[in-house]
């Protein structure tokens, strides 16, 4: 059952408190469950197990946590191997967060066999899972790492890499591993042999207390601060070098310190002048802007209210007037409903009151129909669209459309409408790409949940200027570059949400400058 190279290359006698946390959910087939047991047995071959050497414990979890043996149960390798062989598959749910909580609060206590923290014996948890947790893991995993537990996260099959990264210690390149299937899990044996048998990395123990960066040195560690900060006398915490307080920055309105410099910012309604220091009023920006709002049942009434607040946050920062910017809005679900047209209101107050009065539709999600309605009617002269005025649409969606979006999104872009799209939660990346104008990184945004939309409004109010001029984007280029086409969902997720508004205004009315 063991690989020959393991016994031929025994591990150095580095004592560990080592705990296996094994997913035993129903999605794991019986033969794959046996492969996990083989992996565990092979892994412990190069550990020196004993009361004064490495102590090994194990739990498996499904809908509940089932401890198999603690760190103090067995004193030799043979007993641990037999206990692993005797394990029986639970075949229930996937409560990974609950298992991590047990590991932190119970498994690594002195009562359960963990050695006192002052002995600095590395505490290592190895979590093996094959699916999406049915509970939250991010907070409890962070607490476990902060408590000094070094976590290795192994995902098998269709496991979300972001979930594994939320569990595993940093750097993720050393602590997070994903394999395609259970047959490939054995390939990790040699990887972990080198990790667990080398010199102890004191920074990885998680209890160094460094506010910024921890740097391992032989037999110890030192703390270092990020650029723009200085290490305090305690050797752990850092203080900011606030250049705005120490230099003559000459910013007319606001000075904001950065890591190694500072930037000047202007108050709302102003833009930064060419000198990067003084501020001036923006010109008279004009556009026809139509919001296309998802009102499907997956949002829920509370999230729909957040979307309404977000729309009104944008409205607050626009020059809405008879000769200025005009705003229209569609809500869609199974059907499409025009809440108000471009020509209906000429004041921000009128638009905001109309937004607040909107009633949540709460049915299906026909995004394609909404785009068709926007293209055919919303930007028509009958509904108030003006000639030779930039046309912009901002689309909000939180899930997969029940109809095709590409045809009408393409027609809209080809007609000169600049399309921004914000996907929330379970929105589909491919659909977002089909809706957004190019380049994707300037027109496509993704947020994990509705609460994060508040960040957009903050940036909007500080950066939008009345001199907005938008250049219509927009036919799809046939010769897109590799860099554009390779934008992945992680990049989209990591894009600062507040830049959606700044894209609407920042190209011609910037509000800050790095000096």
KEVEXMAR-905191 format. One record per residue: x, y, z of N, C-alpha, C in turn. Coordinates in steps of 0.2 Angstrom, whole numbers, plus 5000, padded with zeros to 4 digits. Each point is the difference from the previous one (the first is absolute). Example, Ala and Ser with C-alpha at 12.3 -4.5 7.8 and 13.67 -1.06 7.14 Angstrom:
<rs>
506649725039499650065000500450065000;499850054996500450065001499650055003;
</rs>
This chain:
<rs>
500449945000499650065000500450065000;500650005002500550065000500450004994;500350064999500450014994500749995003;500549974996500649985002500550065001;499950054997500550065000499950035007;499449995003499950035007500449975005;500049935001500449975005500850004998;500150024994500850004999500250075001;499650055001500250075002499650025006;500249985006499750015006500050085002;499550025003500050085002500550015005;500250065001500450035005499550005006;500349995006499649995006499750075003;499650034996499750075002499349985003;499950015006499449995004499550044998;499449984998499450034998499449985004;499550045001499349985002499650014993;499849944998499849994993499349985000;499550034997499349985000499750004993;499749944998499749994994499350025001;499750044995499350015000499749984994;499649955000499849964993499350014999;499950024994499350014997499749934999;499549985003499749934999499350014998;499850044995499450024998499749954995;499450004998499749954996500250004993;500350064998500350014993500649964999;500349975005500649964999499849934999;500249974995499849934998500549955005;499749945001500449965005500749994998;500149984993500749994998500450065001;499850064999500350065001500250015007;499549985005500150015007500649965002;500149944997500649955001500650044998;500050034995500650044997500250055005;499550045003500250045005500449975006;499749945002500349975006500749984998;500149974994500749994997500550065000;499750054998500450065000500250025007;499650005005500250015007500549955003;499949944998500549955003500750014996;500050024994500650014997500450065002;499650055002500250065002500450005007;499749965005500349995006500649955000;500249974995500649965000500650045001;500050064998500750035001500050055006;499449995005500050045006500249955006;500450035004500249965006499550015005;499649955002499450015004500149975007;499950045005500149985007499850065004;499949995007499950055005500450065000;500749994998500550055000500250024993;499749974995500150014993499450034997;499849984995499450034996499449965003;499550045002499349975002499550014995;499649954999499550004994499349995003;499650044997499349995002499650014993;499349985000499650004994499350005002;499750044996499250005000499850004993;499449974999499650014994499450035001;499750034995499450045001499549994994;499450015001499550004995499550055002;499449985002499550055003500250025008;500449955003500350015006500749995000;500450015006500749995001500049935004;500449964997500249935003500750005002;500250015006500749995001500249925000;500549984997500249935000500549995005;500550045001500549995005500450075001;500250025006500350065002500750005000;500350055001500850015000500349955006;499649985005500349965005499849935000;499649984995499749935000500549954998;500550014995500449954998500750025001;500549965001500750015002500549984994;499749964995500449984995499750004993;500449994995499750004993499549944999;500249945002499649954999499350015002;499950025006499350015003499650064996;500450054998499650054996499849974993;500549964997499849974993499349965001;500049965005499549955001499350045001;500150055004499450055001499750034994;500550024996499850024993499649954996;500349945000499749954996499349985002;499950015007499349985003499550064999;500250054997499550064999499449984996;499450025001499449994996499750064997;499850004994499850054996499350035003;500050065002499450035003499550014994;500250034994499550014995499450045001;500150065003499550055002500250074997;499950055003500150074997500750025000;500150075000500750024999500150075004;500049995007500150055005500750025001;500350024995500850025001500150055005;499650055001500150055005500049975007;499549965001499949975007500649965001;500349964995500649965002500650045001;500050064997500650045002499950035007;499450025002499950035006500149945006;499949944998500149955005500849995001;500350004994500750005000500450055004;499750065000500350065003499850005008;499449985001499850015007500149945004;500149944997500049945004500649964998;500149984994500649964998500650025002;500250065000500750035001500050035007;499649975005500050025007500549955003;500350025006500449965004499649945003;499450015001499649945003500049954994;500050024994499949954995500749974997;500650035003500649974999500550054996;499850064999500450054997500550025005;500650024998500550025005499950085001;500250025006500050075002500350054994;499650054999500350054995500750035001;500250005006500650035002500649954998;499849944998500549954997500250014993;499550044997500150024993500049944995;499649955002500049944995499550024995;500250004994499550024994499349965001;499550034999499349975000499850014993;499949944997499849994993499449974999;499550034996499449964998500049994992;499849944998500049994993499349984998;499750044996499250004999500049974993;499649944999499949974993499350014999;499850034994499350014999499849994992;499449984999499949994992499450044998;499750055004499450034998500050075004;499450044998499950065003499749995007;500350045005499749995007499350035000;499649965004499350025002500050065005;500550025003500150055005500550054998;500150055004500550054998500749985003;500550014997500749985002500550065001;499950054996500550065000500250025007;499550025004500150035007500349955005;499749945000500349955005500749984998;500149994993500749984998500550065002;499850064999500450065002500250005007;499549985004500149995008500549955001;499949944997500449955001500850014998;500150044995500650024998500350055005;499650045002500250055005500249975007;499749945001500149975006500749965000;500350004994500749964999499949944997;499549984996499949944997500250014993;500549964997500250014993499549954996;499750034995499549964997500249984993;500049944998500049984993499449984997;499750034995499449984997500149964993;499749945000500149964994499349994997;499950034994499349994997500149954994;499449965000500049944995499450014995;500150014994499550004995499850074999;499350015000499750074999499950045006;500650015003500050045006500250084998;499650045003500150074998500750035003;500550024996500650025003500050065005;499550044999499950065005499949975007;499649955000499849965006500649975003;500449974996500749975003500450065003;500150054996500450065002499750035007;499450005001499750035006500249955006;500149944998500249955006500750005001;500449994995500749995001500450065002;500649985003500550055002500350044994;500350055001500450034995500849995001;500450004995499850014993499649944997;499550024996499549954998500449954995;500550024997500449964995500249945004;500150005007500349955004499549965004;499450035001499649975004499349984997;499950024994499449984997500149964993;499749945000500149964994499349974998;500050004993499449974997500249954995;499749945000500149954995499449984997;500049974994499449994996499649945003;500349955003499649945002500449975006;499749955003500349975006500649954998;500049984994500649964997500650055000;499950064999500650055000500250025007;499649995005500250025007500749975002;500249954998500649975001500650044998;499950044995500550044997500350055005;499650015005500150065005500549975006;500149935000500449975005500750045000;500350004995500750024999500050085002;499550034998499950075001500050025008;499649965003499950015008500649975003;500449954998500649985003500550055001;500150044994500550055001499750065004;499450015000499750065004500149985008;499849945002500049985007500649985003;500549984995500649975003500650065000;499950054997500550055000500050045006;500450065000500150045006499350035001;499950025007499450035002500050074998;499550024996499950074999499550035005;500450045004499650035006499550054998;500050034994499550044998499449974999;500049934997499549964999499649985006;500350015006499649975005499450055002;500050064997499450045001500050045007;500549995004499950045007500650055000;500350024995500550055000499950075002;499350024999499850065003500250064995;500349994995500350064995499450034997;499950075001499450034997500050004992;500650004997500150004993500349944997;500649995000500449944997500449975005;500049934999500549965004500549974996;500650005002500649984996500349955004;500049934998500449955004500750014999;500449995006500749995000500149945004;500749975000500149945003499850005008;499649955001499849995007499550065003;499850054996499650055002499650044994;499950065001499650044995500150075002;499950054995500050075002499450034996;499850065003499450034997500350064995;499650014995500250054995499450044998;500050074999499450044998500050014993;499450014997499950014993500350074999;500150024993500350064998499550065002;500350055003499750065003499849995007;500349955003499949995008500749985003;500050015006500649995004499849965006;500549955002499949955005500050045007;499649995004500050035007500549965005;500150035006500449975004499949935003;499349984999499849945002500349944995;500250024995500349964995499449964996;499450025001499449964997499650054996;499850055003499550054997500350054996;499650034995500350054995499650075001;500450054999499750074999500050034993;499550034998500050034994500550064999;500350014995500450064998499550044996;499650055003499550044997500350064997;500249994994500350064996499650065000;499349995000499650065000500150055006;500349975006500150035006500750035000;500549974996500750025000500350044994;499650014995500250034994499650064998;500250054996499650054998499649974993;499549975001499749974994499650054995;499850055003499750064995499349974997;499749955003499449984997499550055002;499650034995499550055002499449985004;499849934999499449985004500249955005;500249944998500249945004500649974998;500449985005500649965000499949935003;500249954996499949935002500649965000;500349985005500649965000499949934997;500549984996500049934998500649975003;500249934998500549975003500750035000;500250034994500650045000500050074997;499450024999499950074997499350035003;499750044996499450035002499650024993;499450015001499650024994499650065002;499850054996499550055001499449984997;499450025004499449994998499550065000;499550004996499650065000499349985003;499650055003499449995002499549984995;499449985002499549984995499850064995;500049994994499850064995500650034997;500649985003500650034997500549954997;500450024996500549954997500750035001;500549955000500750025001500350044994;500350055001500350044994500649964998;500350034994500649974997500650005005;500050055005500650005004500049945005;499449975001500049945005499950025007;499850075001500050035007499350045000;499950044996499450055000499449964997;499450035002499449974998499650054996;499649984995499650044996499349974999;499550044999499349984998500049964994;499649954999500049964994499550034995;500149994994499550024995499349975000;499650024995499349975000500049944997;500149945003499949944997499349984999;499949964994499349984998500049934998;499649965002499949934997499349985001;499749954996499449975001500249935003;499849995007500149945003499449965002;500049944998499549955002500249945004;499750005006500149945004499649944998;500349945000499649944999500149965006;499449995004500149975007499649945000;500449955003499849935001499550005006;499449984998499550005006499749935001;500549954999499849935000499949985008;499749945001499849975006500749995004;500549984997500649985003500350065004;499950064998500250065004499850005007;499350005001499750015006499850075001;499550025004499850075001500650045003;500449985005500550035003500550034996;500349954995500550014996499750054994;499450004998499750044996500050085002;499950005007500150075003500750034999;500549955001500750025000500150034992;499849964996500150024993499750074999;499450015002499750075000500450055003;500349995006500450055003500650014996;500349954996500650014996499850044994;499549994997499850044994499950075003;499750025005499950075003500750035001;500549955003500650035001500450034994;499949964994500250034994499750064998;499350005000499650064998500250065004;500249995007500250065004500650044997;500449964996500750034997499950024993;499450004997500050024993499650075000;500250034994499750074999499349984996;499549995004499449984996499650075000;499950014994499650064998499750004993;499650054998499750004993500649994995;500550045001500550004995500649965002;500049975006500549965002499949924999;500249965005499949934999499349985001;499749954996499449975001500049935002;499649985004500049935003499349964999;500149944998499449964999500149935004;499549965001500149945004499549954998;500349944998499649944999500149955006;499449975002500149945004499749944997;500449945000499849944997500049945004;499549964999500049935003499849954995;499449975000499749964995499850054994;499850065002499850054995500450065001;500050054996500450065000499550065001;500250045005499650065002500450075000;499750054996500450065000499750045006;500550015005499850045006500050074999;500450034996500050074997500550004994;499850054995500350014994500650055001;500450014995500550055000499750075000;499450014997499750075000499650015005;499949965005499550015005500150055006;500750005002500250045006500650044998;500050065002500650054999500350025006;499949975006500350025006500249935003;500550015004500349945004499449985005;499750045003499549995005499449964997;499850024994499549964996500249934999;500649994997500349934999500049965006;500350035006500149965006499349985003;499550044999499349985003499749954996;500250004993499749954996500449935001;500650005002500449945002499749975006;499950055005499849985007499349964999;499650034995499349975000500049934996;500549984997500049944996499849945005;499549964997499849945003500449944997;500249965005500449934998499549954996;500349984995499649964995500049925003;500649985001500149945004499849934996;500250004994499849944996500649974997;500049994993500549974996500650054999;500449984995500650044998500150004993;499650044996500150014993500450064998;500749995001500450054999500050024992;500049954996500050014993499450054997;499449985003499550044999500050075002;500450015006500150075002500450044996;500649974997500450034996499750024993;499649954998499650024994499650065001;499650005005499650065002500450065000;500650005004500450065000500250024993;500249964996500350014993499450034996;499449975000499550024995499650065003;500050015006499550055003500350065004;500549985005500250045005500450064997;500449994994500450054997499750034994;499349995000499650034994499950085002;499850034994499950075001499350015004;499549954999499450005003500150005008;500549965002500150005007500550055003;500250054996500450055002500750004999;500349954996500750004998500150064995;500650025001500250064996500549994995;500050034994500549994995500750025002;500649974998500650025001500250015008;499749965004500150005007500349935002;500549995004500349935001499449965004;500049944998499549955002500349955004;499849995007500349965004499549955004;500149945001499649965003500349965006;499850005006500349965005499549945002;500249944999499649945001500249975007;499549985004500149965006499749945000;500349945001499749945000500449955006;499649965002500249955006500049934998;499949984994499949934998500049994993;499949934998500049984993499450034997;500050034994499450024996499749944998;499350004999499649954997499950004993;500350054997500050014993500750024997;500150014994500650024997500250075001;500650025002500150075001500550034994;500349954996500550034996499850044994;499449984997499850034994499850075001;499650025006499850075001500650045003;500449975004500650035002500450034995;500149954995500550024994499650064996;499449994999499750054996500050075004;499950005006500150065004500750034999;500549965001500750035000500150024993;499849974995500150024993499750064998;499450025004499750064998500350065004;500549995004500450055003499850015008;499649955003499950005007500649975004;500250045004500649975005499649965005;500249945001499749955004500549985006;499750025006500449985006499549955003;500349955004499749945003500349995007;499549995004500249985007499749945002;500449945001499749945001500149995008;499549975003500049995007499849925002;500449985004499949935003500149954995;499449974997500049944996500050024992;500250064999500050034993500549964996;499849984994500449964995500550044996;500749995001500550044997499950004992;499849954997500050004993499450054998;499550005003499450054999500350075001;500350015006500350075001500450024995;500549964997500450024994499650024994;499549964999499650014994499650075000;499950025006499650075001500550055000;500650005003500450065001500350024994;500150065000500550034994500749985002;500450014995500749995000500450065002;500650005004500249945003499749975006;500049945001499649975006500250035006;500650015001500250035007499850075002;499750034995499850075001499250005000;499749954998499350004999499649945004;500449955002499749945003500250005008;499549995004500250005007499649955004;500349975005499749945003500150015008;499449995004500050015007499849935003;500349985005499749945003499350005003;499950065003499350015003499850074999;499450025002499750064999500250055005;500349985005500250055005500650044998;500449974996500650044997499950054995;499350014998499950054995500150075004;499950005006500150075004500750034998;500549964999500650024999500050044993;499649994996500050034993499750075001;499550015004499750075001500550045003;500449985005500550045004500550034995;500349964995500450034996499750044994;499449994999499650044995500050075002;499750015006499950065003500650055000;500649965001500650045001500450024993;499849964995500450004994499650034994;499349995000499650024994500050084999;500150024994500050074998499450014995;499850065000499450024996500350014993;500649994999500350014993500149934997;499649955001500149934998499850004992;500549974997499949994993500249934998;499549964998500149934998500149994993;500549964998500149984994499749934998;499550004996499649944999500549954997;500049945003500449944999499849964994;499850014994500049945001499949934997;500349994995499949944997500549955002;499849945000500549955003500549994994;500650005003500650004995500149934998;500149984994500249934998500649985002;500550055001500749985001500150025008;499749975004500150015007500749975002;500350035005500749985002499949945005;500549965001500049955005499950025007;500350065001499950035007499350025002;499650024995499350015001499649945001;500149954995499649945000500149965006;500650015004500249955005499750035007;499650055000499850035006499649955004;500149975006499749955003499550035006;499649965002499650025005500350025007;500649985001500350025006500250074999;500350024994500250074999499450045000;499449984998499450045000499850015007;500049955004499850005007500550055004;500650004998500550045004500050084997;499650014995500050074998499650045005;500350065002499750045005499350024997;499549995004499350014998499950084998;500350045004499950075000500250034993;500449964996500250034994499550004995;499449975001499550004995499850074999;499950045005499850074999500650044997;500649985002500550044998500149994993;499949944997500049994993499550044996;499450025003499550044997500350075000;500450025004500250075000500850025000;500449955002500750025001500450014994;499849974995500450014994500150084998;499550045001500150074998499950045006;499949985006499950045006500449975006;500649985000500349975006500050045006;500149975006500050045006500649995004;500549974998500649995004500649994996;500650005003500650004996500549975005;500449954998500649985004500650044999;500350025005500650054999500649965002;
</rs>
